[in-house]
Amino acid sequence: MESKIINYIRTFFLLKRKGVKFGKIPFIFGQMPLLTNKGNISVGDEFTMRNYQFKSEITCADNAELIMGNEVGINQGSNIYAAESVHIGDNVLIGDCVKIYDTNFHSMDVDSTIIRPVKIGNNVWIGVHSIILPGVTIGENSVIGAGSVVTKSIPSNYFAAGSPAKLIKKHESTIIRSPRKLDRPLIKK
């Protein structure tokens, strides 16, 4: 296990080299992700990424923006692709192998590529192997179940799951967690 200082230095130089704006104390554990920045990538304080078994891939296309708030945690094998705009709020946890795309890349008809902004609110938890598709907004304090395909927007304070994702249950709790303390999520009533 590498020391925290060496890890911080590796993370610092990768983000600087790729032109990523970042806040205090970013950490990438394990393998360095595949990171392509032709637009504007910005991550807030205490950004954390874990890539022990699988590399994550983050791509920001020409003139696009990928903005992540404070205390965002991304787990291994996840892909985020911003062709125009992906905004991720504060205290968001992204599980293993999650895919977040603001484009369909291409369709059967070459002239009908879809590009729509994706917005993920504060305190959202996205379960493993979920896919967030173009034009989706996920409201604050929502939870997306593992393996979900989110094709439509999810309001705040909902559990949603399935393929396509459907609203399962409204909840009134605020889920407070830190990506650095994933083993201890706190539920605040």
Residue frames as a rotation matrix with the C-alpha (Angstrom) as fourth column:
MET 1
0.586 0.810 0.000 0.00
0.810 -0.586 0.000 0.00
0.000 0.000 -1.000 0.00
GLU 2
-0.247 -0.703 0.666 1.51
0.660 -0.626 -0.416 3.29
0.710 0.337 0.619 -1.05
SER 3
-0.621 -0.025 -0.784 1.80
0.702 -0.462 -0.542 6.14
-0.349 -0.886 0.304 1.38
LYS 4
0.477 0.869 -0.131 -0.78
0.757 -0.482 -0.441 8.94
-0.446 0.111 -0.888 1.37
ILE 5
0.220 -0.467 -0.857 1.91
-0.201 -0.881 0.428 11.48
-0.955 0.078 -0.287 0.51
ILE 6
-0.834 -0.530 0.151 3.06
-0.005 0.281 0.960 9.57
-0.552 0.800 -0.237 -2.58
ASN 7
-0.304 0.814 0.494 -0.56
0.926 0.374 -0.046 9.02
-0.222 0.444 -0.868 -3.59
TYR 8
0.556 0.508 -0.658 -1.36
0.411 -0.856 -0.313 12.72
-0.722 -0.096 -0.685 -3.23
ILE 9
-0.231 -0.736 -0.636 1.69
-0.358 -0.544 0.759 13.68
-0.904 0.404 -0.138 -5.31
ARG 10
-0.848 -0.027 0.530 0.70
0.414 0.591 0.692 11.23
-0.332 0.806 -0.490 -8.08
THR 11
0.116 0.984 0.133 -2.87
0.952 -0.072 -0.299 12.58
-0.285 0.161 -0.945 -8.06
PHE 12
0.379 -0.033 -0.925 -1.71
0.113 -0.990 0.082 16.21
-0.918 -0.136 -0.372 -8.00
PHE 13
-0.562 -0.720 -0.408 0.59
-0.323 -0.263 0.909 15.78
-0.761 0.643 -0.084 -11.01
LEU 14
-0.677 0.400 0.617 -1.94
0.708 0.582 0.400 13.79
-0.199 0.708 -0.677 -13.07
LEU 15
0.382 0.910 -0.159 -4.66
0.836 -0.414 -0.360 16.40
-0.393 0.005 -0.919 -12.55
LYS 16
0.238 -0.388 -0.891 -2.27
-0.142 -0.921 0.363 19.30
-0.961 0.040 -0.274 -13.22
ARG 17
-0.767 -0.629 0.124 -0.85
-0.018 0.215 0.977 17.64
-0.641 0.747 -0.176 -16.35
LYS 18
-0.554 0.642 0.530 -4.37
0.833 0.422 0.358 17.07
0.006 0.640 -0.769 -17.72
GLY 19
-0.846 0.149 0.512 -5.49
0.004 -0.959 0.285 20.66
0.534 0.243 0.810 -17.01
VAL 20
0.089 0.891 -0.444 -8.05
0.657 0.283 0.699 19.70
0.748 -0.354 -0.561 -14.36
LYS 21
-0.328 -0.083 0.941 -8.99
-0.537 -0.804 -0.257 22.39
0.778 -0.589 0.219 -11.84
PHE 22
0.096 0.336 -0.937 -9.20
0.495 0.801 0.337 20.86
0.864 -0.496 -0.089 -8.38
GLY 23
0.679 0.262 0.686 -9.86
-0.434 -0.610 0.663 21.77
0.592 -0.748 -0.300 -4.77
LYS 24
-0.014 -0.696 0.717 -8.15
-0.999 -0.013 -0.031 20.65
0.031 -0.717 -0.696 -1.58
ILE 25
-0.459 -0.383 0.801 -6.78
-0.647 0.762 -0.006 17.15
-0.608 -0.522 -0.598 -1.03
PRO 26
0.532 0.585 -0.612 -7.74
-0.841 0.451 -0.299 15.13
0.101 0.673 0.732 -4.14
PHE 27
-0.342 -0.637 0.691 -6.90
-0.630 0.701 0.334 11.42
-0.697 -0.321 -0.641 -3.99
ILE 28
0.510 0.379 -0.772 -6.83
-0.789 0.564 -0.244 8.71
0.343 0.734 0.587 -6.63
PHE 29
0.066 -0.429 0.901 -6.15
-0.704 0.620 0.346 5.28
-0.707 -0.657 -0.261 -5.13
GLY 30
0.337 -0.004 0.941 -4.77
0.373 0.919 -0.129 2.39
-0.864 0.394 0.311 -7.19
GLN 31
-0.318 -0.446 0.837 -4.30
0.924 0.052 0.379 2.80
-0.213 0.894 0.395 -10.93
MET 32
-0.695 0.089 -0.714 -4.46
-0.141 -0.990 0.014 6.22
-0.705 0.110 0.700 -12.51
PRO 33
0.299 0.897 0.326 -7.63
0.297 0.238 -0.925 6.68
-0.907 0.374 -0.195 -14.60
LEU 34
-0.480 -0.267 0.836 -7.73
0.877 -0.154 0.454 7.27
0.007 0.951 0.309 -18.34
LEU 35
0.196 0.478 -0.856 -8.31
0.536 -0.783 -0.315 11.02
-0.821 -0.397 -0.410 -18.39
THR 36
-0.490 -0.254 0.834 -8.94
0.856 -0.324 0.404 13.06
0.167 0.911 0.376 -21.54
ASN 37
0.168 0.504 -0.847 -9.58
0.629 -0.716 -0.301 16.77
-0.759 -0.483 -0.437 -21.08
LYS 38
-0.606 -0.285 0.742 -10.23
0.775 -0.423 0.470 18.83
0.180 0.860 0.478 -24.22
GLY 39
0.250 0.772 0.584 -12.75
0.378 -0.633 0.675 21.03
0.891 0.052 -0.450 -22.41
ASN 40
-0.291 -0.247 0.924 -13.11
-0.673 -0.633 -0.382 22.08
0.680 -0.733 0.018 -18.79
ILE 41
0.248 0.302 -0.920 -12.91
0.465 0.796 0.387 19.54
0.850 -0.524 0.057 -15.94
SER 42
-0.354 -0.282 0.892 -13.25
-0.613 -0.650 -0.449 20.86
0.706 -0.706 0.057 -12.40
VAL 43
0.128 0.361 -0.924 -13.40
0.520 0.769 0.372 18.81
0.845 -0.528 -0.089 -9.19
GLY 44
0.628 0.240 0.740 -14.11
-0.396 -0.721 0.569 20.19
0.670 -0.650 -0.358 -5.72
ASP 45
-0.172 -0.675 0.718 -12.46
-0.968 -0.018 -0.249 19.56
0.181 -0.738 -0.651 -2.36
GLU 46
-0.392 -0.135 0.910 -11.72
-0.619 0.771 -0.152 16.01
-0.680 -0.623 -0.386 -1.22
PHE 47
0.488 0.418 -0.767 -12.36
-0.860 0.384 -0.337 14.37
0.153 0.823 0.546 -4.60
THR 48
-0.259 -0.536 0.803 -11.72
-0.622 0.729 0.287 10.64
-0.739 -0.425 -0.522 -4.29
MET 49
0.503 0.353 -0.789 -11.38
-0.825 0.467 -0.317 7.93
0.257 0.810 0.526 -6.94
ARG 50
0.035 -0.445 0.895 -10.65
-0.545 0.742 0.391 4.24
-0.838 -0.501 -0.216 -6.37
ASN 51
0.591 0.070 -0.803 -9.18
-0.785 0.279 -0.553 2.18
0.185 0.958 0.220 -9.23
TYR 52
-0.003 -0.646 0.763 -7.82
-0.722 0.530 0.446 -1.00
-0.692 -0.550 -0.467 -7.70
GLN 53
-0.133 -0.010 0.991 -9.05
0.329 0.943 0.054 -3.67
-0.935 0.333 -0.122 -10.15
PHE 54
0.177 0.300 0.937 -10.40
0.984 -0.025 -0.178 -1.63
-0.030 0.954 -0.299 -13.05
LYS 55
-0.871 -0.462 -0.167 -9.42
0.441 -0.885 0.146 1.77
-0.216 0.053 0.975 -14.43
SER 56
0.297 0.903 -0.312 -12.03
0.552 -0.429 -0.715 4.46
-0.779 0.040 -0.626 -14.63
GLU 57
-0.562 -0.416 0.715 -12.26
0.825 -0.336 0.453 6.65
0.051 0.845 0.533 -17.69
ILE 58
0.262 0.582 -0.770 -13.16
0.499 -0.764 -0.409 10.35
-0.826 -0.277 -0.490 -17.68
THR 59
-0.552 -0.378 0.744 -13.52
0.834 -0.221 0.506 12.22
-0.027 0.899 0.436 -20.96
CYS 60
0.246 0.552 -0.796 -14.39
0.295 -0.825 -0.481 15.85
-0.923 -0.117 -0.366 -21.54
ALA 61
0.178 -0.105 0.979 -14.76
0.974 0.163 -0.159 16.60
-0.143 0.981 0.131 -25.27
ASP 62
-0.728 -0.475 0.495 -13.93
0.604 -0.785 0.136 19.83
0.324 0.398 0.858 -27.11
ASN 63
-0.711 0.357 0.606 -15.56
-0.330 -0.930 0.161 22.85
0.621 -0.086 0.779 -25.42
ALA 64
0.288 0.801 -0.524 -17.49
0.229 0.474 0.850 20.60
0.930 -0.365 -0.047 -22.99
GLU 65
-0.304 -0.382 0.873 -17.60
-0.774 -0.436 -0.460 20.90
0.556 -0.815 -0.163 -19.22
LEU 66
0.225 0.270 -0.936 -17.48
0.403 0.849 0.341 18.31
0.887 -0.454 0.082 -16.47
ILE 67
-0.297 -0.226 0.928 -18.00
-0.615 -0.698 -0.367 19.91
0.730 -0.680 0.068 -13.07
MET 68
0.112 0.272 -0.956 -17.89
0.541 0.790 0.289 17.88
0.834 -0.549 -0.059 -9.84
GLY 69
0.652 0.252 0.715 -18.64
-0.377 -0.711 0.594 19.32
0.658 -0.657 -0.368 -6.39
ASN 70
-0.252 -0.725 0.641 -16.96
-0.926 -0.012 -0.377 18.67
0.281 -0.689 -0.668 -3.05
GLU 71
-0.479 -0.080 0.874 -16.52
-0.622 0.733 -0.274 15.17
-0.619 -0.675 -0.401 -1.61
VAL 72
0.593 0.556 -0.582 -17.37
-0.805 0.437 -0.403 13.28
0.030 0.707 0.707 -4.79
GLY 73
-0.250 -0.636 0.730 -16.35
-0.551 0.713 0.433 9.62
-0.796 -0.294 -0.529 -4.70
ILE 74
0.491 0.318 -0.811 -15.96
-0.862 0.310 -0.401 7.59
0.124 0.896 0.426 -7.90
ASN 75
0.295 -0.347 0.890 -15.29
-0.371 0.817 0.442 3.87
-0.880 -0.461 0.112 -7.77
GLN 76
-0.594 -0.797 0.109 -13.37
-0.262 0.320 0.911 1.67
-0.761 0.512 -0.399 -10.16
GLY 77
-0.718 0.194 0.668 -14.41
0.618 0.618 0.485 0.94
-0.319 0.762 -0.564 -13.72
SER 78
0.299 0.875 -0.380 -16.68
0.544 -0.483 -0.686 3.98
-0.784 -0.002 -0.621 -13.98
ASN 79
-0.592 -0.399 0.700 -16.91
0.805 -0.338 0.488 6.04
0.042 0.853 0.521 -17.16
ILE 80
0.289 0.634 -0.717 -18.00
0.432 -0.755 -0.493 9.66
-0.854 -0.167 -0.492 -17.39
TYR 81
-0.557 -0.403 0.726 -18.23
0.826 -0.178 0.535 11.24
-0.087 0.898 0.432 -20.83
ALA 82
0.176 0.559 -0.810 -19.10
0.324 -0.810 -0.488 14.92
-0.929 -0.176 -0.324 -21.28
ALA 83
-0.246 -0.161 0.956 -19.76
0.969 -0.066 0.238 15.92
0.025 0.985 0.172 -24.89
GLU 84
0.036 0.326 0.945 -21.40
0.276 -0.912 0.304 19.16
0.961 0.250 -0.123 -23.70
SER 85
-0.290 -0.064 0.955 -22.17
-0.740 -0.617 -0.266 19.29
0.606 -0.784 0.132 -19.96
VAL 86
0.223 0.318 -0.922 -22.12
0.480 0.787 0.388 16.94
0.848 -0.529 0.023 -16.97
HIS 87
-0.230 -0.218 0.949 -22.59
-0.659 -0.683 -0.316 18.48
0.716 -0.698 0.013 -13.50
ILE 88
0.086 0.156 -0.984 -22.21
0.535 0.826 0.178 16.36
0.841 -0.542 -0.012 -10.37
GLY 89
0.632 0.314 0.708 -23.13
-0.301 -0.743 0.598 17.92
0.714 -0.591 -0.375 -7.00
ASP 90
-0.296 -0.708 0.641 -21.53
-0.868 -0.081 -0.491 17.68
0.400 -0.701 -0.591 -3.56
ASN 91
-0.449 0.023 0.893 -21.31
-0.696 0.617 -0.366 14.43
-0.559 -0.787 -0.261 -1.56
VAL 92
0.599 0.608 -0.522 -22.10
-0.801 0.459 -0.384 12.18
0.006 0.648 0.762 -4.52
LEU 93
-0.251 -0.616 0.747 -21.06
-0.473 0.751 0.460 8.52
-0.844 -0.238 -0.480 -4.44
ILE 94
0.409 0.269 -0.872 -20.65
-0.908 0.217 -0.359 6.71
0.092 0.938 0.333 -7.74
GLY 95
0.572 -0.087 0.816 -20.40
-0.345 0.876 0.336 2.92
-0.744 -0.474 0.471 -7.50
ASP 96
-0.476 -0.796 0.374 -18.20
-0.063 0.455 0.888 0.52
-0.877 0.400 -0.266 -9.46
CYS 97
-0.818 -0.034 0.574 -18.63
0.514 0.405 0.756 0.42
-0.258 0.914 -0.314 -13.24
VAL 98
0.257 0.883 -0.392 -21.20
0.489 -0.469 -0.736 3.25
-0.834 -0.003 -0.552 -13.42
LYS 99
-0.583 -0.348 0.734 -21.56
0.812 -0.262 0.521 4.95
0.011 0.900 0.436 -16.80
ILE 100
0.229 0.607 -0.761 -22.61
0.432 -0.764 -0.480 8.61
-0.872 -0.219 -0.437 -17.09
TYR 101
-0.657 -0.401 0.638 -23.05
0.729 -0.120 0.674 9.94
-0.194 0.908 0.372 -20.63
ASP 102
-0.142 0.624 -0.768 -24.51
-0.058 -0.780 -0.623 13.18
-0.988 -0.045 0.147 -21.96
THR 103
-0.176 0.053 -0.983 -24.46
-0.969 -0.187 0.163 11.79
-0.176 0.981 0.084 -25.52
ASN 104
0.725 0.374 0.578 -25.55
-0.243 0.925 -0.293 8.65
-0.644 0.072 0.761 -27.33
PHE 105
-0.258 -0.962 0.094 -22.34
-0.016 0.101 0.995 9.04
-0.966 0.255 -0.042 -29.41
HIS 106
-0.827 0.125 -0.549 -24.22
-0.562 -0.136 0.816 8.14
0.027 0.983 0.183 -32.59
SER 107
0.028 0.864 0.502 -27.45
-0.483 0.452 -0.750 6.53
-0.875 -0.222 0.430 -33.66
MET 108
0.024 0.061 0.998 -28.52
0.663 0.746 -0.062 4.40
-0.748 0.663 -0.022 -36.56
ASP 109
0.752 0.206 0.626 -29.02
0.602 -0.601 -0.526 7.68
0.268 0.773 -0.576 -38.43
VAL 110
-0.179 -0.977 -0.118 -25.64
0.957 -0.145 -0.251 9.42
0.228 -0.158 0.961 -38.49
ASP 111
-0.533 -0.014 0.846 -27.27
0.176 -0.980 0.095 12.88
0.828 0.199 0.525 -38.48
SER 112
0.426 0.833 0.353 -29.22
-0.230 -0.277 0.933 12.38
0.875 -0.479 0.074 -35.25
THR 113
-0.457 -0.643 -0.614 -26.66
0.559 0.329 -0.761 12.23
0.691 -0.691 0.209 -32.46
ILE 114
0.699 0.709 0.094 -28.26
0.298 -0.408 0.863 13.18
0.651 -0.575 -0.496 -29.14
ILE 115
-0.583 -0.788 -0.199 -26.35
0.570 -0.222 -0.791 15.48
0.579 -0.574 0.579 -26.78
ARG 116
0.470 0.740 0.481 -28.20
-0.001 -0.545 0.838 16.67
0.883 -0.395 -0.256 -23.66
PRO 117
-0.337 -0.671 0.661 -26.78
-0.653 -0.338 -0.677 17.88
0.678 -0.660 -0.324 -20.33
VAL 118
0.206 0.301 -0.931 -26.72
0.515 0.776 0.365 15.56
0.832 -0.554 0.005 -17.32
LYS 119
-0.221 -0.234 0.947 -27.14
-0.629 -0.708 -0.321 16.97
0.745 -0.667 0.010 -13.82
ILE 120
0.059 0.146 -0.988 -26.71
0.592 0.791 0.152 15.00
0.804 -0.594 -0.040 -10.61
GLY 121
0.592 0.313 0.743 -27.77
-0.279 -0.785 0.553 16.82
0.756 -0.534 -0.378 -7.42
ASN 122
-0.339 -0.705 0.623 -26.14
-0.819 -0.104 -0.564 16.87
0.463 -0.701 -0.542 -3.99
ASN 123
-0.446 0.062 0.893 -26.10
-0.737 0.541 -0.405 13.78
-0.509 -0.839 -0.196 -1.74
VAL 124
0.611 0.603 -0.512 -26.86
-0.789 0.513 -0.337 11.30
0.059 0.611 0.790 -4.51
TRP 125
-0.273 -0.618 0.737 -25.79
-0.531 0.736 0.420 7.67
-0.802 -0.277 -0.529 -4.37
ILE 126
0.409 0.333 -0.849 -25.52
-0.906 0.254 -0.337 5.78
0.104 0.908 0.406 -7.68
GLY 127
0.530 -0.103 0.842 -25.31
-0.376 0.861 0.342 1.99
-0.760 -0.498 0.417 -7.31
VAL 128
-0.469 -0.851 0.236 -22.89
-0.231 0.376 0.897 -0.30
-0.852 0.366 -0.373 -9.14
HIS 129
-0.798 -0.027 0.602 -23.30
0.506 0.511 0.694 -0.95
-0.327 0.859 -0.394 -12.87
SER 130
0.307 0.911 -0.277 -25.89
0.536 -0.406 -0.741 1.82
-0.787 0.079 -0.612 -13.31
ILE 131
-0.594 -0.395 0.701 -26.10
0.804 -0.326 0.498 3.83
0.031 0.859 0.511 -16.52
ILE 132
0.062 0.543 -0.838 -27.13
0.345 -0.799 -0.492 7.50
-0.936 -0.259 -0.237 -16.60
LEU 133
-0.140 -0.038 0.989 -28.21
0.980 0.136 0.144 8.56
-0.140 0.990 0.018 -20.10
PRO 134
-0.868 -0.312 0.387 -28.32
0.412 -0.887 0.209 11.98
0.278 0.341 0.898 -21.86
GLY 135
-0.380 0.714 0.588 -30.73
-0.183 -0.682 0.709 14.62
0.907 0.162 0.389 -20.58
VAL 136
0.295 0.493 -0.818 -31.20
0.646 0.528 0.551 13.09
0.704 -0.691 -0.163 -17.13
THR 137
-0.262 -0.301 0.917 -31.37
-0.589 -0.702 -0.399 15.14
0.764 -0.645 0.006 -13.93
ILE 138
-0.025 0.200 -0.980 -31.15
0.653 0.745 0.135 13.29
0.757 -0.636 -0.149 -10.62
GLY 139
0.529 0.365 0.766 -32.53
-0.219 -0.814 0.539 15.34
0.820 -0.452 -0.350 -7.71
GLU 140
-0.342 -0.694 0.633 -30.86
-0.758 -0.194 -0.623 15.84
0.555 -0.693 -0.460 -4.35
ASN 141
-0.416 0.056 0.908 -30.79
-0.811 0.429 -0.398 13.01
-0.411 -0.902 -0.133 -1.78
SER 142
0.663 0.669 -0.336 -31.78
-0.749 0.579 -0.323 10.37
-0.021 0.466 0.885 -4.32
VAL 143
-0.276 -0.678 0.681 -30.48
-0.504 0.706 0.498 6.82
-0.818 -0.206 -0.537 -4.53
ILE 144
0.314 0.275 -0.909 -30.18
-0.930 0.280 -0.237 4.88
0.189 0.920 0.344 -7.78
GLY 145
0.655 0.035 0.755 -30.28
-0.396 0.867 0.303 1.10
-0.644 -0.497 0.581 -7.31
ALA 146
-0.390 -0.894 0.222 -27.56
-0.334 0.361 0.871 -1.18
-0.858 0.265 -0.439 -8.65
GLY 147
-0.728 -0.040 0.685 -27.81
0.508 0.638 0.578 -2.05
-0.460 0.769 -0.444 -12.34
SER 148
0.293 0.912 -0.287 -30.33
0.454 -0.397 -0.798 0.67
-0.841 0.104 -0.531 -13.15
VAL 149
-0.608 -0.329 0.723 -30.61
0.790 -0.346 0.507 2.35
0.084 0.879 0.470 -16.54
VAL 150
-0.120 0.527 -0.841 -31.74
0.485 -0.708 -0.513 5.92
-0.866 -0.470 -0.171 -15.90
THR 151
-0.506 0.031 0.862 -33.47
0.856 -0.104 0.507 7.21
0.105 0.994 0.026 -19.04
LYS 152
0.280 0.673 0.684 -35.65
0.384 -0.732 0.563 9.92
0.880 0.105 -0.464 -17.41
SER 153
-0.440 -0.479 0.760 -35.10
-0.387 -0.662 -0.641 12.45
0.810 -0.576 0.106 -14.66
ILE 154
-0.081 0.300 -0.950 -35.51
0.781 0.612 0.126 11.40
0.619 -0.732 -0.284 -11.01
PRO 155
0.533 0.318 0.784 -36.93
-0.129 -0.885 0.446 13.93
0.836 -0.339 -0.431 -8.50
SER 156
-0.440 -0.697 0.567 -35.28
-0.636 -0.204 -0.744 14.73
0.634 -0.688 -0.353 -5.17
ASN 157
-0.478 0.135 0.868 -35.60
-0.827 0.264 -0.497 12.31
-0.296 -0.955 -0.014 -2.22
TYR 158
0.682 0.710 -0.178 -36.45
-0.727 0.632 -0.268 9.17
-0.078 0.312 0.947 -4.19
PHE 159
-0.353 -0.622 0.699 -35.14
-0.252 0.782 0.570 5.65
-0.901 0.025 -0.433 -4.45
ALA 160
0.571 0.481 -0.665 -35.21
-0.777 0.053 -0.628 4.60
-0.267 0.875 0.404 -8.11
ALA 161
-0.453 -0.710 0.539 -34.18
-0.415 0.703 0.577 1.30
-0.789 0.038 -0.613 -9.67
GLY 162
0.372 0.571 0.732 -34.68
0.275 0.685 -0.674 -0.91
-0.887 0.452 0.098 -12.68
SER 163
-0.805 -0.580 -0.122 -34.15
-0.005 -0.200 0.980 -0.95
-0.593 0.789 0.158 -16.41
PRO 164
-0.224 -0.407 0.886 -35.49
0.184 -0.910 -0.372 1.55
0.957 0.080 0.278 -17.22
ALA 165
-0.910 -0.200 -0.363 -35.31
0.386 -0.089 -0.918 3.07
0.151 -0.976 0.158 -13.74
LYS 166
0.059 0.966 0.254 -38.65
0.299 -0.259 0.918 3.68
0.953 0.022 -0.304 -12.04
LEU 167
-0.352 -0.096 0.931 -39.45
-0.738 -0.583 -0.339 5.55
0.576 -0.807 0.134 -8.84
ILE 168
-0.430 0.116 -0.895 -39.64
0.359 0.932 -0.052 2.99
0.828 -0.344 -0.442 -6.02
LYS 169
0.360 0.490 -0.794 -40.14
0.916 -0.025 0.400 5.00
0.176 -0.871 -0.458 -2.86
LYS 170
0.340 -0.209 0.917 -40.00
-0.089 -0.978 -0.190 8.58
0.936 -0.017 -0.351 -1.62
HIS 171
0.173 -0.315 -0.933 -37.93
0.944 0.324 0.066 9.16
0.282 -0.892 0.353 1.49
GLU 172
0.902 0.229 0.367 -37.45
0.118 -0.946 0.303 12.16
0.416 -0.230 -0.880 3.76
SER 173
0.641 -0.722 -0.259 -33.92
0.496 0.132 0.858 11.38
-0.585 -0.679 0.443 4.98
THR 174
0.764 -0.591 -0.257 -30.81
-0.624 -0.576 -0.528 13.25
0.164 0.564 -0.809 4.00
ILE 175
0.847 -0.528 -0.050 -27.98
0.531 0.844 0.081 10.86
-0.001 -0.095 0.995 3.33
ILE 176
0.748 -0.658 0.088 -24.73
-0.662 -0.749 0.023 12.36
0.051 -0.076 -0.996 4.56
ARG 177
0.801 -0.531 0.275 -21.54
0.436 0.834 0.338 10.55
-0.409 -0.151 0.900 3.74
SER 178
0.397 -0.766 -0.505 -17.98
-0.752 -0.587 0.299 11.14
-0.526 0.261 -0.809 2.80
PRO 179
0.814 -0.120 -0.568 -16.26
-0.371 0.644 -0.669 9.19
0.446 0.755 0.480 0.02
ARG 180
-0.272 -0.962 0.028 -13.29
-0.586 0.142 -0.798 8.85
0.764 -0.233 -0.602 2.36
LYS 181
-0.765 0.108 0.635 -15.51
-0.551 0.402 -0.731 7.11
-0.334 -0.909 -0.248 4.94
LEU 182
-0.386 0.641 -0.663 -17.56
-0.722 0.238 0.650 4.84
0.574 0.730 0.371 2.68
ASP 183
-0.606 0.115 -0.787 -17.86
0.332 0.936 -0.119 2.17
0.723 -0.333 -0.605 5.34
ARG 184
-0.630 0.353 -0.691 -19.79
0.703 -0.118 -0.701 4.55
-0.329 -0.928 -0.174 7.64
PRO 185
-0.579 0.491 0.651 -22.67
0.237 -0.663 0.711 6.32
0.780 0.566 0.268 5.86
LEU 186
-0.875 0.335 -0.350 -24.78
0.277 -0.249 -0.928 8.40
-0.398 -0.909 0.125 8.19
ILE 187
-0.325 0.851 0.411 -28.51
0.682 -0.090 0.725 8.86
0.655 0.517 -0.552 7.79
LYS 188
-0.976 0.025 -0.218 -29.84
0.132 -0.728 -0.672 12.12
-0.176 -0.685 0.707 9.16
LYS 189
-0.235 0.967 0.097 -33.58
0.972 0.235 0.019 12.44
-0.004 0.098 -0.995 9.79
